Amino acid sequence: QVQLQESGPGLVAPSQTLSLTCTVSGTSITSGSFHWTWIRHHPGKGLEWIGNIYYRGTSYYNPSLESRITMSLDTSKNQFSLNVNSVTAADTAVYYCARDQVANWGARRLDYWGQGTLVTVSS
Amino acid sequence: DIQMTQSPSSVSASVGDRVTITCRASQGITSWLAWYQQKPGKAPKLLIYAASSLQSGVPSRFSGRGSGTDFTLTISSLQPEDFATYYCQQTNTFPHTFGGGTKVEIK
């Protein structure tokens, strides 16, 4: 079955770079039907859509974060990654990776999610 | 960005109650809206997509309606496992913004 798993450091110092990887199993990240997405959940707040990447390398980032984030794919490992640079305490959150399924009639849905990983920004 | 506003922010209900949550978009999004359920410490779970399509495996007591700017999620008969926080998300325009969430609590 389809599974996604986030990995990366749980603690990042202020002004440094947060780097997370999502390992995908049960489906290929090179499938044309899917976009690969990052979402975060700030403690006690709602969900924030960070951005997504398509297997052809095209990506879309949330404008609120665009200047600080980069997403990439490693098709040989069936993984995709997120980098957020110049982090502050405001980047402390649970980070989720998810599969965005795009139907041929236009419907999109985040149908599979990783379990989430807490990243704390602190010295 | 399209702003998504959910109401109420919380609701207290009893097992067996009918519960309706509203989501309003700041501009028209046709039918490109999804609903998710999140329990503490867990990832969100997809319930509804394209406003009214039930995701495979989701109980039929969950239903969604709406188009344009106004949408609803209804739980026809609340079950103990339904106490959770519910989020809407628009998938019409990047960034795919979420609503602020509605917490369904036990009365």
Interface residues (C-beta under 8 A of the other chain):
Chain A: G46 L47 E48 W49 G51 Y60 Y61 N62 P63 S64 Y96 A98 A103 G106 A107 R108 R109 L110 D111 W113 G114 Q115 G116
Chain B: D1 W32 A34 Y36 Q38 K42 A43 P44 K45 L46 Y49 A50 S53 Q55 Y87 Q89 T91 F94 P95 H96 T97 F98 G99 G100 G101
